[in-house]
Amino acid sequence: MSAGPAAAPAGGPGRARRAAAVCAPALVMLALGCWRLDRGGMWRDEAVTFQVARRTVPQIWRLLHDVDAVHGLYYLLMHPVLAVHPGEVVLRLPSVCAAAVTAGLVAALGARLARPRVGLWAGLLYAVSPMAGHYAQEGRSYALVAAGATAATLLFVRALRGGTWWAYGTVVTLTCWLHEFAVLLLPAHALSLALARVGPRVWRGWGCAAAVAGLGLLPLVLVSRAQSAQVAWLRPPTRATARGLLRTFLGPTDGVFWLCLALALVGLLGLAGRRGEPACAGVAAPLAAVPPLALMLVSQVSPLYVDRYVLYALSGAPLLVAAGADRLLSLRARVPLATLAGAVAVLLALTHQLPLLRADRDPARRPDDLAAVARAADRKLRPGDPVLFLPAQTRNAALTYPGAFHGARDLALAESAAESGTLYGREAGPLGLRHRMARLERVWVVADRDVLAGRWTPGSPVERTKSAVLAREFTPAEESVQGEVAVRLYVRRALPGLTGAPQPPPAPPRPARW
């Protein structure tokens, strides 16, 4: 038989059990999120948050007119946070707190839709998920989006049971302003309504809230659409992408994945609850499946999919697994210490996945480590040394760790990032750049290794000029490589009239990482 929603007692032991079921996952998530929070280095996306959020509000507002409008609300929220203390730990603390809140909200959903033990198991599963742990330690908006989406889902369930829809609509709107792809919550909730077979009155209430959220999001959609070049590097997702996300949601290690998959399939048997009453699986399965599948389908035409854009859908997976475990246990008349046994099983899953969580704290697991680049530059550069950033986005290291580049001359920079309302500053034109480089005998270059190797040619005339002048007039002398970014010294060629430089073998072009 299905484990339907349990009647919750008004107070006493029932309330204490629900409070414990909510608090325990939040505390576990908080502890795991704070574990080695200071990795000793930011990667490029975190660095953008760090340098943009420390600008003045008018400077942030000016930037959003041209780029990164989709993260505008997050930058404005982080502005007072980083004003307290501009550091890596403070940068990531809001994400840690948001992840802890999300784990508690997942537990609250399970307790409300089924019973406290389902909430406890689901919340703990979320807390020990490597995907949740990864984005809990990211100085980006995704953990906050997940908290908002899970809160909206809890308000959605409350509204279904006689609550008001205005709070739900407000939270959905704010969450979408943190990241516009959170709007895919709405079709997920619509499917939950269909599975619950609700009446016209509920559909009208939800429809009004969804319309308000859609209209509220429209200005952001119009602005961000004009900035779509920012995601031009994305490629259409494949079946392997979908399989990878499923494994990420249920557990990257084989033992955890196959057990959670089996329990999730059992949980799917309880998709349809009583008429007008949402079942735990009827809310969890659409939340986990609809946003990523919808974004993958859209991305076959216009590539927009990245797994972090649908992090909020992860909340549905542990709920579905916990519902499946509860359904199996409900087949027996009584299982002694069932709640404790489930918590121990989650602890075993944590032990099994602990090496992944530990490895994720290594800065090398991110796409790049700008602190390592800055340390390499600090060892090599001397006051007055000319520096060239190739492409301009590699200037992120200097913007984030300016002490390492103190006294160096930025050859290409014409106007700073904050003053120009751009992410990386406005650079001189090709002619001006050639003039500046003509008088140099040596120049330090901070560059993407793919550009240096000829595997990627930037489209900007300024970037092409940098590459052409270096290849024609200079030769590499020494180099420090930090992941995908190199700090390389170039010296002017001794032989006059040399018009070419040895080139690496041709390689197929690749999409830009920046």
N, C-alpha and C positions, 0 to 999 in steps of 0.2 A: 504494500500500500504506500501511497505517497505521503511524505512528511509535509503536511499542509501547515499553514501559519498557526502557531500556537497562541492561544489566548493568553495575553500577558497580564499577570496580576497587577493591581494598582500600585502596590508597594511591597515592603518587606523583603523577603529573600529573593523574590523574582527581580526586583529592581536592583538589588545588590549584584545578582548574577549578571544582569545586562551591563551594569557599570564595569564590572570586572572584565567582561568579554570585550568591551570597547577599549578600556584603558591598557590592558596587557599588550595588545598588538601595537598600540601607539608608542608605548615605552620601548618595546623591542625595536621598532623601526627607528626611534630616536637614537637608541644606543648604536645600532648598526650604521646609521647615517653619520654620527659623530666620530665613528671609528676611523682614525687616520684621515680626518677631513682636510688637514693641511698636507696636500700631496707635494707641495714644494714647486708647483708650476701650473700655469693656466694654459689651456689650449685656445685656438684662435676664436671660437665662438664665445667662450667665457671672457676672453680678453676684450672683445667688442662690448660686452655688457659692462666690464670694469671701466673702460675708458669713456663710453658714452654716458653711463649713469652718473659719472662725476662731473659732467659738464653742467652749466647752468640750465635752468628750465627753458629759457628762450633758445639756447643753443640746441637743446634736445628737440624742441618743437620745430626749429628750422630744419634739422636733419631729417625728421620724419616726413617732410614734404617731398623728399627725393629718394629716400631709401629706408628700409627697415620699419615701415609703418606698422607692420604686423606685430612687432615687438614693442610698440610705442608705450602702451600702458605699463608693461613690465619695466621698461627703463625709468619711467616716471615713479613707479613704486620703489625701485631700487635707489633712486636718487637720495632720499633721506636716509636710507639704510647705510649707504657707503659714506654719507657725510659724517656718520658716527665714527667710523674707522675704516679707511680704504685698505682692505686686506683680503686675502684669499678666503680665510675662514668666514669672515663677515659676508663676503660675496655669496658663499654657498649656504650659509645658515638658513635663509628663507626657504630654500629648496628642502633642506633637512626637515624643518618644521612642517612644511607643506606635506611631505611624504609621511610624516608621523600622523598628521591629521587625516590623510587619506586612508592609512591603515585602520585608524579608529572608525572612520566613516564606513569602510567596507564591513567592519565588524558590526556596526550599528545596522547596516542594511540586512546582514544575515540574521541578526537577532530579531529585527522587525518582520522580515519576510518568512522566517522559519522559527528558529528558537535560539537562545543564547549560545549554545554550543556550536551551532553552525556559524554564527557570527565570530566566535572566538577562533575557530579553525580557519575561516576565510581571512580574517584580519592577520593572523599569524603567517599564513601562506603568502599574503601580499608583502608582509614585512621582510620575509626571508628571500623574496624573489630577487635574483641578481639584477633583473631589469629595473625594478623599483630602487634597489640600492645604487645602481649606476646613476640614475637621474636625480636621486636624492643628493648626490654630490656634484651636481652640475650647476654652475652659476648662470642658468638659463630659466626660461619660464615654464618648462614642461611639467615639473613637479607641481607647480602652482595650478596649472591647467588641470592636472589630474585631480587635485583636491577640489577644485571648483566643479568639475564634471561629476565627481562622486557625491558631492553635497547636493548638486542639482538632482541627481538620481534619487537620493534620499527624500528630497522635497517632493519629487514626482510621486513617489510611493505614498507619502503622507497626503498629498492632494487627492490621490485616487481613493483614499479612505476617508474622505470628507473634509480635508484641509482646503486651504485657499491656493489658487494658482499664481497669485502675483509674486510671491516669494520665489517660486520655481522660475518664472519668467525672468525675474531680475537676476538671479544667479546664473542662469544660462547666458543672458546677455553679457554680463561681466566676464564670464569665462570665455566667451567667444572673442571678446575684446583682448583678452590675454593671448589667444591664438585662434584665428578665424576658423580653423578646421574642427574646432570643438562644436561647430554647428551640426556636425554629423551625429551628435547626440540626439537630435530631434527625430530623424528616421528610426533610430534605435528605440526610442521611447514610443514612437508610433507603433512599431511592431509589438512591443510589450502590451500596449493597449489592445491591439487586435487579438493577441494570445489570451488576454484576460476577458475578452468579449464584453467590454464595458458598454454602457448605454450612451445614447446621443448627448446627454447632459455632460458627461465626462469628456466626450470628444470635443464638444464646444468649448469647454473650459481649457482643455489642453491646446486646442487650435488657436484660441485667442492669445495664450501665453507664447506659443511658438511664433505667431505672427509678430508679436511685439519684439521678440528676440531677433527675428529676421530683419525687421525694419531697423532695429537698433544697430545691427551689424552692417547694414548697407553702406554707410559712408566709408567704413574701413575696407570693405570689399572693393569699392570704386578706386580708392587710393592705392591699395596693394596690387590691384590688377595692373596699374600703370608701372609698378615696380617688379613685374614678374621676371625680369632678366636676372634677378637674384637667384632664381631656382632653375636657370637654364642648364645647369650642370646635371640635373636629375635625368634618369633614364627610366623607361617603363618597367614596372615590377614584373617578375616572372613567377612561375609556379614554385621555384626554389625560394623566392622571397616570401611567399605565403607559408611554405613549410617552415622556413626559418622563424617567422613570427610566431607560428603555432608552438614551436619548440621553446621559444623565448618566453611565451606566456605561461606555459605549463611546467617548464623546468629544463634548463640546458643539458643537464646530465641524464644519461639513459634511464637509470633506475627511477629517478623522480619523474621524468617525463612520461614513461609508460604507465606508471601507477596513476598519475594525475589524469592522463588521457582516459584510462579505463573508468575512473571515478566520474570524470566529466561526462562521458557517454551515458553512464548510469543516471547522472543528474538530468540529462536531457529528456529522460522518460517522464519527468515531472514538469514539462514545459507549460502545459495548460492546467491552471488551477480551477477553482470553482468560478462560475460565471460572475464577473464583476470584481473578482478578487485576484490580484497578481500573485503568481507563484514565484518562488525564489529563482528557479531556472528560467521562468518567463521574463524576468528582468535581467538576469545575469547573462544569458546567452546572447540576446540582441546587443547588450552593451559591449560584450567581448568581440562579437563578429561583425556587426553592421558597419561601424566606422572604418575599420581597416579594409574590409571588402569593398565598401563604397569608394574609398580613396584609391584603392588599387584599380578598380574598374575605370574611374575617371582618368587615372594616370596612363591608361592604355592609349588615350587620345592626347592628353596634355599632361606629361609627367609631373607629378606633385608629391609622390609618395616617399616618405622617409619614416622609419619605424617610430622615431621620437615624436612625430606629429600625431600619432595615435596612442601615445603612452597611456592616456586616460582610459582607453578600452581595457587595459590590463586589469582594472578593478573587477570586471565581470568574470574573469577566469577563475580566481580562487573561490568566488561565490558558487560557481557551478561545480567545482570540485568538492567543496564542502557539502553542497546539497546532495551530491551523489553519495558521499560517505554517510551522510545522515539517512539517506533513503535505504542504504544497505543495512545499517544498524536498526532501522525501524522494522525490518522484517523479523527480528527477534523480539520476543516479549520484553526482555530486559537484558541490557549489557552492563555489567558492573563497571563503574569508573570509566564510562565511555568518553566523557568529556576530557578527562585526564589522558586517556590513551590516545585520543586524537592530537592533543597538544604534544605528547611525546613523539608521535609520528612526524609532526612538523619539525620538532627539534632534530630528529634524525635527518630530515630533508635539509635542514640548515647545515648540519655536520657534513653531509654529502656535497653540498655546494659551497662550503666555506673556502676551498682553494680558489674558486672563481671570484668570490667576493674579495678575498685577499689580493689576488692578482689585479683586480679592477682598481685598487688603490695606487697602483704604479702609474706615474705620469706617462710612461711609454705606451700604455694601453689606449691613450687618446690619440687622435690623428696627428697631433704634433705637441711639442712641449716648448712654449715660447720662453720659459725661464732658462731652459738649457741653451737655447739660441742666444739669449742675453748673456749668459755666463761665458759662452764662447767669444762673443763680441767684447765683453769686458776684459778678457785676457789679451785680446789682440789690439784693440783700438787705443790710440793715444790722442790727447787733445789736439784738435786741428786736423785730424785725419779725415779725408773725404769718404763718404759712405753712399752707396747706391743701393736702393731697394728694388728688387726685380722678382715679381711684379710689385706694384705699389702696396699690395696687401701685406707683404712681408714687413712693412713698416709697423705693423701691429706689435711686433716685439719691442720696438723702441717706444711706442706709445704706452705700452703696459709696464715696461721696465726701463724707464728713461735714464736711471742712474748708470746703466751699463753703457749708454751711448753719450754720456755727458761730455760736452766739448767737441764731439765729432760734427763735421759739416755734412748736412743732408744735401747732396748735390742737386737732386731733382725737385725738391720741395719749393713751391712758390708761395703757398698759403697753408697755414696749419689746419689740422682736421677740424678743431672746434670752431675756428674763425670762418672756415669755408663751408661749414654745414655739411661736411662729408665724413665718411668713416675713416679715411686714411690720409686726407689732405689733398690739396690741389697742386699738381706738378707743372713745371715749366713745359713749354711746347718743344717739339723736336729740334728746332733751330737753336733755341736758347740752351737746350741740354747739350747739343753738340759743341756749342761755344764754351760751356762750363767744363766739358770733359777735354777739350783741346789743349788746355794748359796743364793737365795733370800728368805726372810721371807714374803715379801709383794710385790705386783706389780700392777700397774694401767694398765687396759686394755681398749683400745678404739676399740670397736668392733661393727660389724653389728649384730643387735639383732636377726636376723634369724640364724646366726651362733651360737650365745650363746644358742638359744632355740633348736638347733638341727634340724631346718627346712631346712638348707642348709649346706652341707659339702663341703668345698673347695677341689679341686682335687690336689693341690700342696702338696708334702710331708712336706714342711716346715709348711704350714698352718695346716695340720693334726697334726703335732707335737705340735704346739701351743695349739690346742684344747685338745689334749690328756694329756699333762702335766698339764694344768689348771684343767682338770676334775679329774685327779688322785691325784695331790699333793696339790691343793689349794681349797679354798672355798670362795664364794662371801661374802663380808663384807658390802659394801655400793655401791650405784649406783645413777648416774644421767642420765636420758634418754632424749635425744634430737631427737625426731622423730624416725628415723630408726637406729640411732647410739647411743650406750650406752657408758658411761664412768664409768667403774666399778672397784672397788678395790677388789683384791684377796689377801687373807692371807694364809700362809701355814697351812695345817691341823695339829692339835695338836696331833692326835692319830697316832702313827707309825703303819705301816702295813695296813692302810686303802687303799684298792686298787680300790675302785670305788666311784662314787658320784651319788647321786640321779639324775636321768635323766628325762626330761619332757616326756610326752606321745609322741609316734611316730607320726610324721606328714608327709604328702606327700612332696617329694622334690619339690623345686621351682627353676626356673632359676635365675642365679645370677644377682643382680642389677648392679654389678660393671663391 
